[in-house]
Amino acid sequence: MIALIATAYTTTAHAQIDGGALEYMLQRPRVAKQWQHKKPFDHLFVDGGIGTSVMGARKPEFDLSGGFNIGDWITPEHGVRLNINTGEWSTQGVKSKYTTLGLDYLLNITAIAQSGRYYTPKRFEVYGIAGAALAIAHNAGPADYGIDVHLGLRGQLALSRNVYAYLEPRFGLVEDQISQVNNWHGWRPFTTLTMGFGYRLPVVRKHYAAPDKTKHSFADGIFVSGLVGATFLSNAHNASWGDYAGVRPMASVGKWFDPYNAVRLSLSAVTMRPTDQKPLKRSVRRWNTCSI
């Protein structure tokens, strides 16, 4: 009898689940993915593309548009970007040229869908986009300013470790000042479709090899550079930009602190020749903080 009870206790003990049943019955919260040793701009990306834009729903007219984006992934799931877009809007026979400066929030839907706490980049990924922009538009009269709010969805295909192609539709609302045509509610819907290419820093961050403190020199990472190119003075009357053209040389010296961040001191001079006037000369000294 004692042997039978001992056998039954042993069988019951082996049948129990390690950690208790509650460990398997309760749903564990999802763990947000994080970068290890995150630093500003170490997951930087830049891209640009061209596409088409259409405003309104009645008798839509398609126009050409283009955009440039620069941003950083704060975590594998959440990012932010600054974007500049330009193109034309056509509605009710009025065609206006516009430029926008916007800020977008990015949600990596592919990363959120991955299980576990670590992010593995996929060949094809999907991002959600939400943002707002300050827009300026011009038709026949003075330029007008307005706001647009938008939502978007991006499909991104990796062509290599750092280069990718993307297709991005966006839907939003823009104030009447930008369309140059008024209606009773003051807003107009718009849609854009952009296709382009971009470059991103690798997911696995690069590090400089830890230097021997006895051999380390402040001169390590210092660089010098120079450039010369054309310049012009812009103003509200773009037809006169060519009347204020000139030449700009620049010399720079800086220092890299890691593979992504540096500081640069630049000295530049600008020579311009306005129409029927003597050349104007300007010297500019500036600090630049660089991230690559």
C-alpha positions as CSV (number, residue, x, y, z in Angstrom):
1,M,0.0,0.0,0.0
2,I,2.8,2.4,0.9
3,A,4.6,1.6,-2.4
4,L,1.4,2.3,-4.3
5,I,0.9,5.7,-2.7
6,A,4.6,6.6,-3.4
7,T,4.2,5.6,-7.0
8,A,1.1,7.7,-7.4
9,Y,2.7,10.8,-5.8
10,T,5.7,10.5,-8.1
11,T,3.5,10.3,-11.2
12,T,1.5,13.3,-10.1
13,A,4.6,15.3,-9.4
14,H,6.0,14.6,-12.9
15,A,2.7,15.6,-14.4
16,Q,2.8,19.1,-12.9
17,I,3.8,22.0,-15.2
18,D,7.0,23.9,-14.2
19,G,6.2,27.4,-13.0
20,G,2.5,26.7,-12.4
21,A,-0.6,26.8,-14.6
22,L,-0.9,30.6,-14.3
23,E,2.3,31.0,-16.2
24,Y,0.5,29.6,-19.3
25,M,-3.0,30.9,-18.7
26,L,-2.2,34.6,-18.3
27,Q,-1.3,36.6,-21.5
28,R,2.1,38.3,-21.3
29,P,2.4,41.9,-22.5
30,R,4.2,42.4,-25.8
31,V,7.8,43.5,-25.3
32,A,8.7,46.6,-27.3
33,K,11.8,46.2,-29.4
34,Q,14.7,48.6,-28.7
35,W,18.1,49.4,-30.3
36,Q,21.1,48.6,-28.2
37,H,23.2,51.7,-27.3
38,K,21.0,54.0,-29.4
39,K,22.5,57.4,-30.3
40,P,21.0,60.2,-32.4
41,F,21.1,59.6,-36.1
42,D,22.8,56.2,-35.9
43,H,19.8,54.7,-37.8
44,L,19.5,57.6,-40.3
45,F,17.9,57.3,-43.7
46,V,17.5,59.6,-46.7
47,D,15.3,59.0,-49.7
48,G,13.6,60.8,-52.5
49,G,11.2,60.1,-55.3
50,I,8.7,61.4,-57.9
51,G,5.1,60.6,-58.5
52,T,1.7,62.0,-59.2
53,S,-0.8,64.1,-57.1
54,V,-4.5,64.6,-57.5
55,M,-6.8,67.0,-55.6
56,G,-10.5,66.6,-55.0
57,A,-12.9,63.9,-56.1
58,R,-14.9,65.6,-58.9
59,K,-13.1,65.7,-62.3
60,P,-9.6,65.0,-60.8
61,E,-6.6,66.2,-62.7
62,F,-3.2,64.4,-62.2
63,D,-0.1,66.5,-61.7
64,L,3.6,65.8,-61.2
65,S,5.0,65.9,-57.7
66,G,8.3,65.0,-55.9
67,G,9.7,64.7,-52.4
68,F,12.8,64.3,-50.3
69,N,12.9,62.7,-46.8
70,I,15.5,62.5,-44.0
71,G,14.7,60.7,-40.7
72,D,15.9,58.5,-38.0
73,W,14.5,55.3,-36.4
74,I,14.2,55.9,-32.7
75,T,13.4,52.2,-32.1
76,P,12.9,49.4,-34.6
77,E,9.2,50.1,-34.4
78,H,9.0,53.9,-34.2
79,G,10.7,56.6,-36.3
80,V,10.4,60.3,-37.3
81,R,11.3,62.1,-40.6
82,L,11.5,65.6,-42.0
83,N,10.2,65.9,-45.6
84,I,10.0,68.4,-48.3
85,N,7.5,68.0,-51.2
86,T,6.8,70.1,-54.2
87,G,4.6,69.9,-57.2
88,E,1.3,71.3,-58.6
89,W,-2.3,71.1,-57.7
90,S,-5.0,71.4,-60.3
91,T,-8.7,71.9,-59.3
92,Q,-11.6,73.7,-61.1
93,G,-9.3,75.0,-63.8
94,V,-6.9,76.6,-61.4
95,K,-3.3,75.3,-61.3
96,S,-1.1,76.3,-58.3
97,K,2.5,75.4,-57.6
98,Y,3.2,74.3,-54.0
99,T,6.1,73.4,-51.6
100,T,5.6,71.8,-48.2
101,L,7.8,71.3,-45.2
102,G,6.5,68.5,-42.9
103,L,7.1,66.3,-40.0
104,D,6.0,62.6,-40.0
105,Y,5.7,59.8,-37.5
106,L,6.6,56.4,-38.8
107,L,5.3,53.0,-37.6
108,N,7.2,49.9,-38.7
109,I,4.2,47.5,-39.0
110,T,6.5,44.6,-40.0
111,A,8.6,45.0,-36.8
112,I,5.6,45.1,-34.6
113,A,4.3,41.9,-36.2
114,Q,7.5,40.1,-35.4
115,S,7.4,38.0,-32.3
116,G,10.1,38.3,-29.6
117,R,12.1,41.2,-28.4
118,Y,14.6,41.4,-31.2
119,Y,14.1,42.9,-34.7
120,T,15.2,41.2,-37.8
121,P,15.0,43.3,-41.0
122,K,12.9,41.8,-43.8
123,R,13.4,42.1,-47.6
124,F,10.0,43.7,-47.8
125,E,8.5,45.9,-45.1
126,V,5.4,48.0,-44.5
127,Y,5.3,51.3,-42.7
128,G,2.4,53.4,-41.5
129,I,2.8,57.2,-41.7
130,A,1.0,60.1,-40.0
131,G,2.0,63.8,-40.1
132,A,1.4,67.4,-40.9
133,A,3.1,70.0,-43.1
134,L,3.3,73.8,-43.6
135,A,2.6,74.5,-47.3
136,I,3.2,77.5,-49.5
137,A,1.4,77.9,-52.9
138,H,1.5,80.4,-55.7
139,N,-0.8,80.9,-58.7
140,A,-1.2,84.4,-60.2
141,G,-1.2,86.5,-57.1
142,P,0.9,86.6,-53.9
143,A,2.0,83.3,-52.3
144,D,-0.4,81.9,-49.7
145,Y,0.4,79.6,-46.7
146,G,-1.6,76.8,-45.3
147,I,-1.5,73.5,-43.4
148,D,-2.0,69.9,-44.6
149,V,-2.6,66.8,-42.5
150,H,-2.1,63.4,-44.0
151,L,-1.9,59.6,-43.5
152,G,0.1,57.2,-45.6
153,L,1.3,53.7,-46.1
154,R,4.7,52.7,-47.5
155,G,5.9,49.5,-49.0
156,Q,9.7,49.3,-49.0
157,L,11.8,46.7,-50.8
158,A,15.5,46.2,-49.8
159,L,17.7,46.2,-52.9
160,S,20.9,45.7,-50.8
161,R,21.9,46.1,-47.2
162,N,21.7,49.9,-47.4
163,V,19.7,50.8,-50.6
164,Y,16.0,50.4,-51.0
165,A,13.1,51.2,-53.3
166,Y,9.7,52.3,-52.0
167,L,6.1,53.1,-53.1
168,E,4.1,55.4,-50.9
169,P,0.5,56.5,-51.3
170,R,-0.7,59.4,-49.0
171,F,-4.1,60.7,-48.3
172,G,-4.9,64.0,-46.6
173,L,-6.6,67.4,-46.3
174,V,-5.2,70.7,-47.3
175,E,-6.4,74.2,-46.6
176,D,-8.0,76.2,-49.4
177,Q,-5.1,78.7,-49.5
178,I,-3.0,76.0,-51.1
179,S,-5.5,75.0,-53.8
180,Q,-6.2,78.7,-54.5
181,V,-9.9,77.8,-54.8
182,N,-12.3,78.3,-51.9
183,N,-15.2,76.1,-50.8
184,W,-17.6,76.3,-47.8
185,H,-15.6,74.1,-45.4
186,G,-12.1,75.5,-46.2
187,W,-10.4,72.1,-46.8
188,R,-9.8,69.9,-49.8
189,P,-8.9,66.2,-50.0
190,F,-5.8,65.2,-51.9
191,T,-3.9,62.0,-52.8
192,T,-0.3,61.5,-53.8
193,L,1.5,58.4,-55.0
194,T,5.3,58.5,-54.9
195,M,8.0,56.0,-56.0
196,G,11.6,56.4,-55.2
197,F,14.9,55.1,-53.8
198,G,16.7,55.7,-50.5
199,Y,19.8,54.9,-48.5
200,R,19.8,53.9,-44.8
201,L,22.5,53.2,-42.3
202,P,22.9,49.5,-41.4
203,V,20.8,48.1,-38.6
204,V,23.9,46.8,-36.8
205,R,25.8,49.9,-35.8
206,K,29.5,50.4,-36.6
207,H,31.9,51.3,-33.9
208,Y,35.5,52.5,-33.9
209,A,37.9,50.1,-32.4
210,A,38.6,51.0,-28.8
211,P,41.9,52.9,-28.9
212,D,44.8,52.4,-26.6
213,K,44.6,55.5,-24.3
214,T,48.4,55.8,-24.2
215,K,48.5,56.1,-28.0
216,H,45.3,58.1,-28.6
217,S,45.7,61.5,-30.2
218,F,43.2,64.4,-30.5
219,A,44.2,64.6,-34.2
220,D,42.5,61.2,-34.8
221,G,39.4,61.8,-37.0
222,I,40.3,65.3,-38.0
223,F,39.5,66.2,-41.7
224,V,39.8,69.2,-44.0
225,S,37.8,70.0,-47.1
226,G,37.2,72.6,-49.7
227,L,34.6,73.4,-52.4
228,V,33.6,76.0,-54.9
229,G,30.3,76.4,-56.7
230,A,27.6,78.6,-58.1
231,T,25.2,80.5,-55.9
232,F,22.2,82.8,-56.3
233,L,20.1,85.0,-54.1
234,S,16.5,83.9,-54.0
235,N,13.5,86.3,-53.4
236,A,9.8,86.4,-54.0
237,H,10.2,87.1,-57.7
238,N,11.9,83.9,-59.0
239,A,12.2,85.4,-62.5
240,S,14.9,87.6,-61.2
241,W,17.0,84.9,-59.5
242,G,19.4,84.8,-62.4
243,D,20.2,88.5,-61.9
244,Y,21.8,87.7,-58.5
245,A,24.1,84.9,-59.5
246,G,27.6,84.5,-58.2
247,V,30.4,82.2,-56.9
248,R,30.9,80.7,-53.5
249,P,34.2,79.1,-52.3
250,M,34.3,77.4,-48.9
251,A,37.0,75.7,-46.7
252,S,36.2,73.5,-43.7
253,V,38.0,71.7,-40.9
254,G,36.3,69.2,-38.6
255,K,36.5,66.1,-36.5
256,W,34.7,62.8,-36.4
257,F,33.8,61.5,-33.0
258,D,32.3,58.2,-34.2
259,P,31.3,56.7,-37.6
260,Y,28.0,58.8,-37.5
261,N,28.7,62.2,-35.8
262,A,31.1,65.0,-36.4
263,V,31.5,68.7,-36.0
264,R,32.8,71.1,-38.7
265,L,33.9,74.7,-38.8
266,S,33.5,76.3,-42.2
267,L,34.7,79.6,-43.7
268,S,33.0,80.7,-46.9
269,A,32.9,83.8,-49.1
270,V,30.2,84.8,-51.6
271,T,30.7,87.0,-54.6
272,M,27.6,88.3,-56.4
273,R,27.0,90.7,-59.3
274,P,23.5,92.2,-59.3
275,T,22.4,93.6,-62.6
276,D,24.2,96.9,-63.4
277,Q,26.0,97.0,-60.1
278,K,29.4,96.3,-58.7
279,P,30.2,92.8,-57.3
280,L,29.0,92.2,-53.7
281,K,31.3,90.3,-51.5
282,R,30.4,88.5,-48.2
283,S,32.4,86.4,-45.8
284,V,30.6,83.9,-43.6
285,R,32.0,81.8,-40.7
286,R,29.8,79.0,-39.5
287,W,29.6,75.9,-37.3
288,N,28.1,72.8,-38.7
289,T,27.2,69.6,-36.9
290,C,27.3,66.7,-39.3
291,S,25.6,63.3,-39.1
292,I,26.1,60.7,-41.8
